[in-house]
Amino acid sequence: MCFFDIPFTAGYNPLNKLSKILICSTCSKDAWIGVFLIYSFTGEFKMKPNAVIVLILLLIVLAFSVSCAGASPTSVPPSPTFQPTYTPFPTYTPYSTQTPYPTFTPLPTQTATLTPSRTPTPIPTPTKPYTSAFGIDYTQPSKYLTPGEQSRMSNTQVIDSLRGKPQSIAHLGQIYFWIKSGFTAYAAGGAYIGKVTTDQLLTERRLSGCHDWALVYASLVRELGYPAVLVDAAGVSWAKRFRAGQKGSYLGHVFVEVFVAGKWVLIDSTNNWYVEVGYDPTHAFIPIKMGDETEGMFVMRKAVDTWGYGIHSNAELMRLMEQSANALKLETIKFPPYHFLRFQ
């Protein structure tokens, strides 16, 4: 509050507000002169001791105020405007929705210009008479150019380096070595049997067993113009032990039948074996020994992929093997004289 905000009344003693006069920051020198003149003319100061003291103090304050007024700057330059520099927050890409285990790397977007145009290779007429067996019509190879849901390929450009070559056994060998050099083999105890697709395997580039190897191989050769069929087989000596009530691992294997140069051939796409001359796709037995299987294999089912013959898990496969072992007629076992060769 400024001193001039206090009304002047009779009997008012200025000494009571002296401190307010001395500390008032809003009183100019003109105001002080006015105070002095008002009090002089109104007779407030009548040379009483108190009035003399007030007059002296007013004069001192007046002199101080004049000297300060001359020394004070007429204007204060405005403070510089502070303009802080802000670093923008980084932009974060939201996480994509996670897929159930196992997680596979997404396929690259397929661009039509990247995949060269292809003319389907005509399927030659079989050079020998075939019949149907295990649900497969071997007289019509073109039926097995169409993939199943499990063996369908979305990203067909990944095998463009294998295109443009004539169909032959040598070409089938190149396809085998392309898989062998580009994929990692690992043991999963049958956990992924019937659970993964060709697209997933081509993305992951890991194969857990003969079912995976056969699925990828059949899918690739089919995309390259070869009719192909998967062959799921079980061990003959294992079937005998199982029927005898002996405990032990279930022994089986998956092969691929491919139609090339007018005939069906058998390929072990896991271990690099094939039978060309004299192969009979209608025969139920395959004379190949591996591991604890000391006699050979017998055919259980065939289709374009494992889903095609009803296998979606290892448990389903084990039930099929048990049923097939119990249904096997031991007196009919006769192995054909196949000659197995390796791709070079």
Rosetta silent file (secondary structure, phi, psi, omega in degrees, C-alpha in Angstrom):
SEQUENCE: MCFFDIPFTAGYNPLNKLSKILICSTCSKDAWIGVFLIYSFTGEFKMKPNAVIVLILLLIVLAFSVSCAGASPTSVPPSPTFQPTYTPFPTYTPYSTQTPYPTFTPLPTQTATLTPSRTPTPIPTPTKPYTSAFGIDYTQPSKYLTPGEQSRMSNTQVIDSLRGKPQSIAHLGQIYFWIKSGFTAYAAGGAYIGKVTTDQLLTERRLSGCHDWALVYASLVRELGYPAVLVDAAGVSWAKRFRAGQKGSYLGHVFVEVFVAGKWVLIDSTNNWYVEVGYDPTHAFIPIKMGDETEGMFVMRKAVDTWGYGIHSNAELMRLMEQSANALKLETIKFPPYHFLRFQ
SCORE:     score description
SCORE:     0.000 S_00000001
   1 L     0.000  137.004  175.848    0.000    0.000    0.000 S_00000001
   2 L   -86.651  151.308 -179.578    1.245    3.512   -0.836 S_00000001
   3 H   -57.564  -33.121 -176.100    1.076    6.336    1.738 S_00000001
   4 H   -76.588   -1.787  173.379   -1.268    8.332   -0.527 S_00000001
   5 H   -86.141   -2.973 -177.113   -3.867    5.670   -0.230 S_00000001
   6 L   -98.864  125.657 -177.797   -4.411    6.679    3.436 S_00000001
   7 L   -69.353  146.041  178.524   -7.021    9.472    3.957 S_00000001
   8 L   -88.627  120.109 -178.987   -5.947   12.641    5.808 S_00000001
   9 L  -126.591  160.440 -179.426   -8.077   13.127    8.899 S_00000001
  10 L   -61.881  140.156  179.493   -7.943   15.515   11.812 S_00000001
  11 L    78.063    6.457 -179.474   -5.517   14.565   14.486 S_00000001
  12 L   -72.599  132.420 -178.847   -3.642   12.278   12.164 S_00000001
  13 L  -104.340  115.001 -179.047   -0.008   11.850   13.198 S_00000001
  14 H   -62.409  -24.730 -178.102    2.383   11.354   10.240 S_00000001
  15 H   -62.517  -26.853 -178.596    4.927    9.660   12.449 S_00000001
  16 H   -65.575  -21.656 -179.063    2.648    6.637   12.659 S_00000001
  17 H  -117.030   18.648 -177.871    3.168    6.030    8.960 S_00000001
  18 H   -59.716  -41.562 -179.765    6.743    7.160    8.611 S_00000001
  19 H   -61.710  -34.946  179.159    7.931    3.663    7.891 S_00000001
  20 H   -67.732  -36.484  179.135    5.409    3.391    5.091 S_00000001
  21 H   -64.337  -44.644 -175.414    6.670    6.654    3.592 S_00000001
  22 H   -68.356  -31.102 -175.770   10.270    5.497    3.690 S_00000001
  23 H   -99.359   -5.133 -178.623    9.610    2.101    2.118 S_00000001
  24 L   -65.451  124.879 -177.346    7.021    3.169   -0.449 S_00000001
  25 L   -94.800   -4.587 -175.417    8.416    2.317   -3.890 S_00000001
  26 L  -104.684   -0.869 -176.949    5.787    4.074   -5.947 S_00000001
  27 L   -86.646  123.473  178.050    6.213    7.691   -4.623 S_00000001
  28 L   -90.707  174.241 -179.648    7.987   10.050   -7.038 S_00000001
  29 H   -65.463  -35.117  177.659    9.702   13.324   -6.171 S_00000001
  30 H   -61.823  -36.644  178.319    6.628   15.289   -7.346 S_00000001
  31 H   -64.452  -40.559  179.746    4.526   13.366   -4.868 S_00000001
  32 H   -66.349  -40.289  177.383    6.860   14.281   -2.038 S_00000001
  33 H   -61.359  -41.491  177.828    6.761   17.966   -2.955 S_00000001
  34 H   -60.293  -40.905  178.328    2.983   17.752   -2.946 S_00000001
  35 H   -58.866  -46.784 -177.217    3.073   16.225    0.514 S_00000001
  36 H   -62.943  -45.128 -177.299    5.220   19.027    1.810 S_00000001
  37 H   -65.915  -40.856  179.957    3.074   21.752    0.292 S_00000001
  38 H   -61.271  -46.616 -178.456   -0.158   20.180    1.535 S_00000001
  39 H   -69.487  -29.893  177.314    1.087   19.922    5.043 S_00000001
  40 H   -67.460  -45.983 -176.828    2.528   23.431    4.956 S_00000001
  41 H   -77.526  -26.128 -178.580   -0.723   25.003    3.818 S_00000001
  42 H   -86.395   -5.925  177.071   -3.016   22.942    5.965 S_00000001
  43 L    78.394   16.412  177.676   -1.111   23.820    9.085 S_00000001
  44 L   -67.214  -33.873  179.475   -0.257   20.266    9.946 S_00000001
  45 L   -99.963  106.973 -179.539    3.316   21.384   10.492 S_00000001
  46 L  -121.589   45.778  175.289    3.314   24.162   13.150 S_00000001
  47 L    57.530   23.740  172.501    6.900   23.888   14.151 S_00000001
  48 L   -72.382  154.385 -179.250    6.049   21.242   16.696 S_00000001
  49 H   -53.640  -42.959 -179.277    8.935   18.959   17.449 S_00000001
  50 H   -65.159  -38.407 -179.750    7.262   16.082   15.733 S_00000001
  51 H   -67.069  -38.237  178.667    6.514   18.191   12.687 S_00000001
  52 H   -61.718  -42.089 -179.470   10.100   19.397   12.498 S_00000001
  53 H   -63.320  -43.790 -179.869   11.312   15.803   12.523 S_00000001
  54 H   -63.718  -40.060 -179.901    8.867   14.849    9.813 S_00000001
  55 H   -62.527  -43.593 -179.201    9.918   17.852    7.690 S_00000001
  56 H   -63.776  -44.548 -179.524   13.592   16.979    7.975 S_00000001
  57 H   -64.582  -38.062  178.216   12.957   13.381    7.084 S_00000001
  58 H   -63.139  -41.350  179.063   10.819   14.396    4.120 S_00000001
  59 H   -63.961  -39.670  179.738   13.578   16.635    2.815 S_00000001
  60 H   -64.809  -45.907  179.644   16.112   13.807    3.178 S_00000001
  61 H   -62.676  -39.043  179.354   13.855   11.379    1.387 S_00000001
  62 H   -62.039  -44.955  179.402   13.193   13.986   -1.335 S_00000001
  63 H   -63.178  -41.310  179.958   16.872   14.531   -1.937 S_00000001
  64 H   -64.794  -40.519 -179.067   17.490   10.784   -2.092 S_00000001
  65 H   -66.014  -36.383  178.659   14.652   10.252   -4.474 S_00000001
  66 H   -66.022  -43.101 -179.365   15.932   12.972   -6.842 S_00000001
  67 H   -66.513  -38.738  178.770   19.422   11.462   -6.941 S_00000001
  68 H   -68.557  -37.570  179.591   18.044    7.989   -7.521 S_00000001
  69 H   -63.293  -35.531  178.773   15.719    9.219  -10.243 S_00000001
  70 H   -72.806  -27.639 -178.109   18.627   10.684  -12.146 S_00000001
  71 H   -88.440  -19.125 -176.961   20.641    7.500  -11.882 S_00000001
  72 L   -74.251  141.446  176.886   17.825    5.098  -12.809 S_00000001
  73 L   -65.936  143.231 -179.932   17.622    3.998  -16.450 S_00000001
  74 L   -67.872  -28.043  179.109   14.720    5.513  -18.347 S_00000001
  75 L  -150.020  148.662  179.712   13.861    2.133  -19.789 S_00000001
  76 L  -105.021  122.182 -179.355   14.832   -1.436  -19.175 S_00000001
  77 L   -61.846  140.354 -178.632   15.633   -3.448  -22.286 S_00000001
  78 L   -63.323  146.760  177.475   13.365   -6.437  -22.601 S_00000001
  79 L   -65.137  141.497  178.945   14.766   -9.747  -21.596 S_00000001
  80 L   -60.619  140.519 -179.250   15.795  -11.877  -24.546 S_00000001
  81 L   -72.619  127.731  179.291   13.097  -14.323  -25.507 S_00000001
  82 L   -89.578  117.738  179.349   14.038  -17.898  -24.581 S_00000001
  83 L  -117.701   93.818 -177.781   13.178  -20.297  -27.324 S_00000001
  84 L   -65.711  147.028  177.012   14.089  -23.824  -26.221 S_00000001
  85 L   -97.387  123.444 -177.916   15.099  -26.332  -28.841 S_00000001
  86 L  -104.113  134.134  173.705   13.153  -29.594  -28.601 S_00000001
  87 L   -89.727  119.824 -177.115   14.419  -32.895  -29.919 S_00000001
  88 L   -62.458  145.808  177.133   11.479  -34.765  -31.432 S_00000001
  89 L   -67.613  142.965  178.111   10.683  -38.151  -29.917 S_00000001
  90 L   -64.930  150.088  178.077   11.671  -41.106  -32.091 S_00000001
  91 L   -90.008  125.874 -177.593    8.944  -42.815  -34.039 S_00000001
  92 L  -103.829  136.441  175.319    8.453  -46.420  -32.990 S_00000001
  93 L   -84.707  125.485 -178.691    7.135  -49.123  -35.241 S_00000001
  94 L   -63.948  148.575  177.657    4.492  -51.165  -33.424 S_00000001
  95 L   -66.196  139.930  176.238    5.219  -54.819  -32.903 S_00000001
  96 L   -74.564  159.422 -179.674    3.548  -57.114  -35.359 S_00000001
  97 L   -66.237  127.713 -178.860    1.082  -59.686  -34.130 S_00000001
  98 L   -76.065  143.629  178.574    2.935  -62.760  -32.974 S_00000001
  99 L   -97.669  157.341 -178.856    2.076  -66.084  -34.499 S_00000001
 100 L   -62.616  154.687  177.530    1.793  -69.310  -32.488 S_00000001
 101 L   -62.633  140.579   -6.885    4.934  -71.429  -31.929 S_00000001
 102 L   -75.284  151.063 -179.514    6.850  -72.242  -34.036 S_00000001
 103 L   -95.240  130.817 -178.215    7.383  -68.725  -35.419 S_00000001
 104 L  -115.495  146.209  178.373    8.486  -68.495  -39.010 S_00000001
 105 L   -64.332  134.470 -179.813   10.014  -65.566  -40.844 S_00000001
 106 L   -61.208  146.575  177.667    7.467  -63.816  -43.087 S_00000001
 107 L   -73.179  145.061  174.659    7.746  -64.465  -46.775 S_00000001
 108 L   -65.831  150.757  179.450    8.930  -61.594  -48.957 S_00000001
 109 L   -64.254  128.456 -177.474    6.244  -59.909  -50.979 S_00000001
 110 L   -82.574  127.569  178.403    6.001  -61.591  -54.344 S_00000001
 111 L  -110.311  132.862 -173.987    6.291  -59.268  -57.309 S_00000001
 112 H   -61.256  -31.846 -176.697    5.023  -60.452  -60.658 S_00000001
 113 H   -73.564  -18.022 -178.521    7.992  -58.983  -62.527 S_00000001
 114 H   -80.708  -24.410 -178.270   10.462  -61.027  -60.493 S_00000001
 115 L   -96.867  114.485 -178.918    9.058  -64.379  -61.534 S_00000001
 116 L   -64.872  150.334  177.734    9.781  -65.145  -65.181 S_00000001
 117 L   -66.827  142.047 -176.003    6.945  -66.378  -67.323 S_00000001
 118 L  -129.822  141.067  174.732    6.952  -70.158  -67.667 S_00000001
 119 L   -99.556  121.809 -178.696    5.461  -72.513  -70.177 S_00000001
 120 L   -55.028  135.977  178.367    4.232  -75.730  -68.520 S_00000001
 121 L   -75.536  126.001  179.638    6.318  -78.730  -69.515 S_00000001
 122 L   -63.947  139.162 -179.750    4.155  -81.278  -71.362 S_00000001
 123 L   -86.172  121.668 -178.956    3.872  -84.563  -69.491 S_00000001
 124 L   -70.241  157.594  176.004    5.019  -87.466  -71.681 S_00000001
 125 L   -70.695  136.963  178.198    2.926  -90.571  -72.067 S_00000001
 126 L   -53.944  135.147 -178.417    4.080  -93.409  -69.792 S_00000001
 127 L   -81.860   -6.535  177.905    6.475  -95.666  -71.670 S_00000001
 128 L  -138.621  155.823 -179.651    5.172  -98.748  -69.859 S_00000001
 129 L   -72.751  128.584  175.726    1.685  -99.779  -68.743 S_00000001
 130 L  -116.620  162.949  175.076    0.824  -98.679  -65.226 S_00000001
 131 L  -128.699 -175.257  178.309   -2.182  -99.341  -63.053 S_00000001
 132 E   -94.791  146.997  177.274   -3.624  -97.767  -59.950 S_00000001
 133 E  -162.143  144.088  178.905   -2.449  -98.620  -56.451 S_00000001
 134 L    56.862   31.807  179.221   -2.684  -97.040  -52.964 S_00000001
 135 L    79.251    7.801 -178.531   -5.223  -94.565  -54.293 S_00000001
 136 E  -110.579  129.962  176.566   -2.844  -93.257  -56.998 S_00000001
 137 E   -93.184   94.751 -175.773   -3.693  -93.463  -60.713 S_00000001
 138 L   -73.327   -8.911  176.622   -0.268  -94.026  -62.213 S_00000001
 139 L   -81.018  -12.923 -179.123   -1.702  -93.974  -65.732 S_00000001
 140 L  -124.806   75.435 -176.670   -2.475  -90.237  -65.340 S_00000001
 141 H   -59.851  -31.682 -175.702    0.705  -88.553  -64.058 S_00000001
 142 H   -61.662  -19.940  177.592   -0.629  -85.038  -64.721 S_00000001
 143 H   -61.605  -24.183 -172.366   -3.057  -85.451  -61.823 S_00000001
 144 H  -105.408   22.421  169.003   -0.123  -85.123  -59.442 S_00000001
 145 H   -88.101  -18.137 -178.325    1.136  -81.822  -60.732 S_00000001
 146 L   -87.731  122.011 -178.574   -1.417  -80.042  -58.554 S_00000001
 147 L   -74.584  162.000  172.930   -0.165  -79.490  -54.990 S_00000001
 148 L   -89.486 -178.336 -178.831   -2.228  -80.050  -51.884 S_00000001
 149 L   -63.000  -37.047 -178.973   -2.951  -77.487  -49.212 S_00000001
 150 L   -74.312  -34.011 -172.894    0.142  -78.488  -47.242 S_00000001
 151 L   -99.613    9.059  178.954    2.504  -78.588  -50.219 S_00000001
 152 L   -69.311  141.123  178.809    1.385  -75.392  -51.951 S_00000001
 153 L  -109.676  123.119  177.601    4.166  -72.869  -52.693 S_00000001
 154 L   -88.328  -38.143 -176.933    3.418  -69.157  -52.397 S_00000001
 155 L  -105.291   77.597 -173.830    6.903  -67.858  -53.132 S_00000001
 156 H   -74.669  -14.115 -177.120    7.814  -69.786  -56.269 S_00000001
 157 H   -71.497  -14.160 -178.170   10.597  -67.407  -57.257 S_00000001
 158 H   -65.093  -18.962 -179.588   12.939  -68.910  -54.649 S_00000001
 159 H  -111.792   23.750  179.766   13.701  -71.778  -57.059 S_00000001
 160 H   -61.093  -27.101  179.484   14.113  -69.728  -60.233 S_00000001
 161 H   -67.891  -16.767  179.967   17.755  -70.842  -60.391 S_00000001
 162 H   -94.350   -1.808 -177.477   16.514  -74.424  -60.990 S_00000001
 163 L   -85.442  169.135  175.173   14.323  -73.500  -63.944 S_00000001
 164 L    78.642   12.113 -179.948   15.121  -73.674  -67.639 S_00000001
 165 L  -112.901  146.666  179.514   16.706  -77.102  -67.539 S_00000001
 166 L   -67.166  146.596  179.055   15.412  -80.214  -69.339 S_00000001
 167 L   -68.238  131.201 -177.293   13.656  -82.771  -67.191 S_00000001
 168 L  -169.262  169.591  174.298   16.014  -85.606  -66.346 S_00000001
 169 H   -62.545  -38.629  179.172   17.453  -87.657  -63.505 S_00000001
 170 H   -61.279  -39.962  178.413   20.384  -85.224  -63.413 S_00000001
 171 H   -65.990  -39.648  176.205   17.988  -82.328  -62.881 S_00000001
 172 H   -61.106  -34.480  175.656   16.278  -84.211  -60.045 S_00000001
 173 H   -67.394  -39.001  177.415   19.724  -84.565  -58.492 S_00000001
 174 H   -61.707  -37.935  178.129   20.324  -80.813  -58.770 S_00000001
 175 H   -65.076  -41.435  178.064   17.083  -80.209  -56.896 S_00000001
 176 H   -60.387  -47.066 -177.797   18.198  -82.588  -54.140 S_00000001
 177 H   -70.008  -28.136  175.398   21.561  -80.823  -53.739 S_00000001
 178 H   -62.985  -42.139  178.104   19.848  -77.416  -53.787 S_00000001
 179 H   -69.380  -45.081 -176.345   17.862  -78.493  -50.721 S_00000001
 180 H   -61.185  -37.632 -178.264   20.813  -80.167  -49.024 S_00000001
 181 H   -82.095  -20.124 -174.630   23.012  -77.086  -49.362 S_00000001
 182 H  -106.801   -2.342 -177.243   20.343  -74.564  -48.381 S_00000001
 183 L  -125.122  153.925  176.839   18.656  -76.255  -45.412 S_00000001
 184 E  -106.070  130.948  177.968   19.746  -77.315  -41.934 S_00000001
 185 E   -92.707  140.988  177.205   18.794  -80.764  -40.653 S_00000001
 186 L  -152.014  159.127 -178.176   17.898  -81.262  -36.996 S_00000001
 187 L   -96.974  129.234  179.021   16.174  -83.860  -34.845 S_00000001
 188 L  -124.836    7.064  177.744   12.764  -83.022  -33.371 S_00000001
 189 L    64.348   27.391  179.387   11.552  -86.479  -32.413 S_00000001
 190 L    79.895    8.903 -174.641    8.656  -86.313  -34.852 S_00000001
 191 L   -63.119  -28.496 -174.967    7.191  -83.198  -33.184 S_00000001
 192 L  -105.617    9.456  178.736    6.514  -81.439  -36.504 S_00000001
 193 L   -61.353  122.715  179.101    5.206  -84.370  -38.530 S_00000001
 194 L    73.413    6.634 -175.833    2.092  -83.129  -40.314 S_00000001
 195 L  -108.700  -13.264 -177.679    2.242  -79.738  -38.594 S_00000001
 196 L  -119.331  158.160 -179.976    4.241  -77.589  -41.007 S_00000001
 197 L  -107.982  170.005  176.301    3.726  -76.564  -44.622 S_00000001
 198 H   -61.293  -42.456  179.387    6.091  -76.203  -47.534 S_00000001
 199 H   -58.260  -43.020  179.872    5.892  -72.412  -47.270 S_00000001
 200 H   -65.875  -40.956 -179.597    6.958  -72.541  -43.630 S_00000001
 201 H   -68.101  -37.485  178.213    9.831  -74.912  -44.343 S_00000001
 202 H   -67.387  -28.954  178.357   11.065  -72.801  -47.256 S_00000001
 203 H   -79.853  -45.783 -176.920   11.078  -69.774  -44.982 S_00000001
 204 H   -73.263  -31.955 -178.664   12.612  -71.434  -41.941 S_00000001
 205 L    58.164   38.273  175.110   15.153  -73.455  -43.994 S_00000001
 206 E  -135.679  134.896 -177.204   15.247  -76.173  -41.315 S_00000001
 207 E  -122.656  126.177 -171.886   14.150  -79.794  -41.806 S_00000001
 208 L   -95.390   -7.305 -179.549   13.381  -82.007  -38.815 S_00000001
 209 L   174.021 -172.336 -172.613   13.113  -85.414  -40.473 S_00000001
 210 H   -65.500  -28.028  177.361   12.188  -87.441  -43.534 S_00000001
 211 H   -64.907  -41.726  178.547    8.645  -86.059  -43.636 S_00000001
 212 H   -66.782  -44.856 -179.597   10.006  -82.516  -43.985 S_00000001
 213 H   -60.408  -45.949 -178.186   12.608  -83.529  -46.567 S_00000001
 214 H   -66.920  -39.242 -179.831   10.068  -85.385  -48.681 S_00000001
 215 H   -62.690  -46.061  179.840    7.485  -82.599  -48.438 S_00000001
 216 H   -66.734  -44.546 -178.209    9.913  -79.936  -49.645 S_00000001
 217 H   -62.071  -47.459 -179.855   11.375  -82.128  -52.374 S_00000001
 218 H   -61.931  -38.488 -179.907    7.979  -83.148  -53.754 S_00000001
 219 H   -65.288  -41.211 -178.101    6.781  -79.533  -53.681 S_00000001
 220 H   -68.849  -47.967 -177.487    9.818  -78.278  -55.575 S_00000001
 221 H   -65.600  -33.403  178.368    9.832  -80.933  -58.301 S_00000001
 222 H   -65.905  -41.879  177.454    6.076  -80.460  -58.750 S_00000001
 223 H   -63.738  -28.775 -179.694    6.548  -76.710  -59.185 S_00000001
 224 L   -90.232    8.600  171.785    9.223  -77.478  -61.785 S_00000001
 225 L   102.604    6.796  179.428    6.851  -79.629  -63.823 S_00000001
 226 L  -100.178  126.052  169.511    7.348  -83.126  -62.419 S_00000001
 227 L   -61.965  138.468 -175.443    4.333  -85.103  -61.153 S_00000001
 228 E  -145.781  146.682 -178.968    5.150  -86.238  -57.610 S_00000001
 229 E  -136.814  137.474  173.340    3.668  -88.443  -54.870 S_00000001
 230 E   -85.333  142.598  179.616    4.705  -88.956  -51.220 S_00000001
 231 E  -122.673  113.260  178.272    5.132  -92.555  -50.002 S_00000001
 232 E   -98.847  121.898 -174.216    4.843  -93.175  -46.242 S_00000001
 233 E  -128.137  159.272  177.368    6.349  -96.556  -45.284 S_00000001
 234 E  -125.674  158.735 -178.195    7.086  -98.543  -42.124 S_00000001
 235 E   -75.781  137.492  179.471    9.791 -101.087  -41.315 S_00000001
 236 H   -69.429  -48.606 -179.543    9.023 -104.754  -41.849 S_00000001
 237 H   -65.512  -34.145  175.106   11.236 -106.029  -39.002 S_00000001
 238 H   -63.074  -42.791 -179.691    9.811 -103.294  -36.721 S_00000001
 239 H   -60.532  -38.769  179.042    6.257 -104.469  -37.608 S_00000001
 240 H   -65.345  -43.304  179.344    7.183 -108.041  -36.668 S_00000001
 241 H   -65.219  -40.340 -179.813    8.615 -106.911  -33.308 S_00000001
 242 H   -63.031  -42.469  179.700    5.567 -104.738  -32.645 S_00000001
 243 H   -67.231  -26.272  178.295    3.208 -107.640  -33.348 S_00000001
 244 L   -83.896    0.518  178.181    5.259 -109.794  -31.005 S_00000001
 245 L    83.608   12.938 -179.812    4.721 -107.257  -28.228 S_00000001
 246 L   -81.039  140.147  177.944    8.297 -106.036  -28.117 S_00000001
 247 L   -83.160  152.321  178.409    8.926 -102.462  -27.019 S_00000001
 248 L   161.384  173.046 -179.149   11.032 -100.146  -29.109 S_00000001
 249 L   -68.800  148.458  175.581   11.168  -97.118  -31.359 S_00000001
 250 L   -80.481  125.962 -175.902    8.776  -96.863  -34.288 S_00000001
 251 L  -112.200  123.459  177.624   10.741  -97.223  -37.515 S_00000001
 252 E  -156.676  178.517 -178.580    9.501  -95.776  -40.807 S_00000001
 253 E  -158.653  158.190  179.257   10.533  -93.597  -43.702 S_00000001
 254 E  -121.202  131.219  178.382    9.068  -91.304  -46.374 S_00000001
 255 E  -116.428  174.189  176.190    9.983  -91.476  -50.072 S_00000001
 256 E  -130.426  127.503  171.825    8.959  -89.492  -53.139 S_00000001
 257 E   -95.387  130.803 -177.550    7.770  -90.963  -56.415 S_00000001
 258 E  -128.174  136.746  176.927    8.511  -88.715  -59.408 S_00000001
 259 E   -95.478  117.740 -177.765    7.396  -89.116  -63.013 S_00000001
 260 E  -144.229  138.319  176.732   10.284  -88.300  -65.367 S_00000001
 261 L    53.593   38.801  174.268   11.097  -89.282  -68.967 S_00000001
 262 L    83.665    7.223 -179.154    7.937  -91.382  -69.301 S_00000001
 263 E  -146.088  157.784  175.753    8.381  -93.464  -66.151 S_00000001
 264 E   -88.915  134.196  177.347    7.915  -93.344  -62.397 S_00000001
 265 E  -123.053  156.897  179.180   11.079  -93.395  -60.268 S_00000001
 266 E  -106.795  133.481 -178.013   11.523  -93.712  -56.475 S_00000001
 267 E  -129.102  129.007  169.124   13.633  -91.143  -54.611 S_00000001
 268 E   -92.871   94.210 -173.112   14.855  -91.141  -51.019 S_00000001
 269 L   -76.093   -4.806  176.577   15.110  -87.368  -50.721 S_00000001
 270 L   -90.887  -40.670 -170.803   16.592  -87.582  -47.224 S_00000001
 271 L  -114.015    7.312  177.284   19.541  -89.928  -47.859 S_00000001
 272 L    62.917   59.120  169.878   20.258  -89.443  -51.583 S_00000001
 273 E  -129.181  149.107  173.211   19.064  -92.740  -53.024 S_00000001
 274 E  -151.285  153.694  176.512   16.945  -93.351  -56.089 S_00000001
 275 E  -121.648  120.967  179.858   15.631  -96.259  -58.142 S_00000001
 276 L  -107.872  -59.882 -175.046   15.149  -95.667  -61.856 S_00000001
 277 L   -77.780  126.647  173.531   15.297  -98.918  -63.765 S_00000001
 278 L    79.224   11.967 -179.393   12.583 -101.449  -62.972 S_00000001
 279 L   -74.821  133.156  179.190   10.759  -99.453  -60.312 S_00000001
 280 L  -116.225  107.049 -177.014    7.171 -100.601  -59.823 S_00000001
 281 L   -69.841  -12.491  179.441    5.044  -98.028  -57.956 S_00000001
 282 L   -88.663   -7.052 -178.960    2.310 -100.583  -57.369 S_00000001
 283 L   -76.939  141.593 -174.388    4.605 -102.874  -55.359 S_00000001
 284 L   -86.881   -8.438 -173.887    4.050 -102.777  -51.604 S_00000001
 285 E  -124.112  145.571 -179.066    7.672 -103.382  -50.510 S_00000001
 286 E  -126.875  116.660 -174.641   10.870 -101.350  -50.802 S_00000001
 287 L   -81.362   69.182  177.226   14.172 -103.192  -50.208 S_00000001
 288 L  -129.000  133.871 -177.369   16.054 -100.500  -48.305 S_00000001
 289 L  -111.995  139.478  179.026   17.615 -100.994  -44.869 S_00000001
 290 E  -155.459  135.588  178.998   18.407  -98.209  -42.400 S_00000001
 291 L    61.577 -128.685 -179.200   19.254  -98.119  -38.709 S_00000001
 292 L   -83.812   -0.259  177.330   17.614 -100.919  -36.810 S_00000001
 293 E   -84.891  108.975 -172.001   15.490 -101.856  -39.810 S_00000001
 294 L   -99.837   -4.230 -177.385   17.204 -104.972  -41.100 S_00000001
 295 L  -115.017  -53.947 -177.659   14.756 -106.131  -43.776 S_00000001
 296 L   154.581 -169.940 -174.728   13.140 -103.252  -45.619 S_00000001
 297 E  -114.925  153.080  170.299    9.995 -101.111  -45.803 S_00000001
 298 E  -123.836  144.446 -173.815    6.363 -101.715  -46.638 S_00000001
 299 E   -77.092  134.125  175.330    4.061  -99.010  -48.014 S_00000001
 300 E  -101.955  -58.902 -178.088    1.273  -97.710  -45.790 S_00000001
 301 E  -145.164  162.435  177.625   -0.213  -94.719  -47.655 S_00000001
 302 E  -141.659  149.710  174.664    0.415  -92.349  -50.574 S_00000001
 303 E  -175.252 -178.344 -179.417   -0.759  -88.865  -51.604 S_00000001
 304 L   -72.323  -22.772  174.786    0.622  -85.525  -52.803 S_00000001
 305 L  -159.118  175.675 -174.846    1.481  -84.654  -49.170 S_00000001
 306 L   -66.443  -33.256  175.801    0.962  -86.003  -45.642 S_00000001
 307 H   -64.012  -31.252 -179.527   -2.267  -84.083  -45.180 S_00000001
 308 H   -63.793  -29.160  176.648   -3.486  -85.773  -48.322 S_00000001
 309 H  -109.742   23.611  165.459   -3.324  -89.191  -46.650 S_00000001
 310 L    86.008   19.257 -179.701   -4.648  -87.984  -43.313 S_00000001
 311 L  -108.097  117.591  179.143   -1.553  -87.396  -41.182 S_00000001
 312 L  -123.128    3.080  179.610   -1.497  -84.156  -39.184 S_00000001
 313 L  -162.487  165.578  177.351    0.575  -85.205  -36.174 S_00000001
 314 H   -66.635  -33.755  179.146    3.056  -87.745  -34.922 S_00000001
 315 H   -64.003  -40.703  177.356    0.333  -89.370  -32.836 S_00000001
 316 H   -65.137  -37.969  178.616   -1.770  -89.984  -35.953 S_00000001
 317 H   -65.175  -42.233  179.835    1.268  -91.436  -37.712 S_00000001
 318 H   -63.343  -38.893  177.253    1.957  -93.835  -34.821 S_00000001
 319 H   -65.224  -39.885  177.341   -1.645  -95.051  -34.890 S_00000001
 320 H   -62.315  -41.915 -179.665   -1.363  -95.594  -38.643 S_00000001
 321 H   -64.338  -41.412  179.119    1.847  -97.570  -38.170 S_00000001
 322 H   -63.923  -44.374  178.723    0.276  -99.769  -35.513 S_00000001
 323 H   -63.472  -41.739 -178.507   -2.780 -100.451  -37.682 S_00000001
 324 H   -67.613  -38.166  178.902   -0.599 -101.156  -40.719 S_00000001
 325 H   -64.727  -41.648  179.539    1.670 -103.493  -38.742 S_00000001
 326 H   -69.457  -28.102 -178.802   -1.300 -105.502  -37.484 S_00000001
 327 H   -88.819   -8.707 -176.661   -2.772 -105.664  -40.992 S_00000001
 328 L   -67.112  128.798  176.920    0.483 -106.715  -42.657 S_00000001
 329 L   -91.813  105.566 -173.485    0.301 -110.159  -44.190 S_00000001
 330 H   -62.107  -29.789 -177.776    3.691 -111.632  -43.436 S_00000001
 331 H   -71.724  -13.993 -178.645    3.308 -114.370  -46.034 S_00000001
 332 H   -94.091   -2.671 -175.810    3.098 -111.779  -48.812 S_00000001
 333 L   -67.664  120.080  176.399    6.409 -110.107  -48.026 S_00000001
 334 L  -153.367  117.261 -175.870    8.623 -110.211  -51.096 S_00000001
 335 L   -88.034  130.504  177.181   11.180 -107.524  -51.884 S_00000001
 336 L   -71.825  156.661 -177.333   11.733 -106.585  -55.541 S_00000001
 337 L   -84.712   66.497  179.437   15.319 -106.546  -56.839 S_00000001
 338 L   -76.222  147.814  175.468   15.751 -102.766  -56.982 S_00000001
 339 L  -112.413  112.357 -177.383   19.130 -101.241  -57.673 S_00000001
 340 L   -87.753  135.667  178.831   19.641  -98.076  -55.668 S_00000001
 341 E  -122.184  165.635  176.666   21.810  -95.294  -57.062 S_00000001
 342 L  -114.350  146.181  173.025   23.001  -91.939  -55.734 S_00000001
 343 L   -69.128  139.121 -179.354   22.722  -88.510  -57.332 S_00000001
 344 L  -109.789    0.000    0.000   26.112  -87.219  -58.440 S_00000001
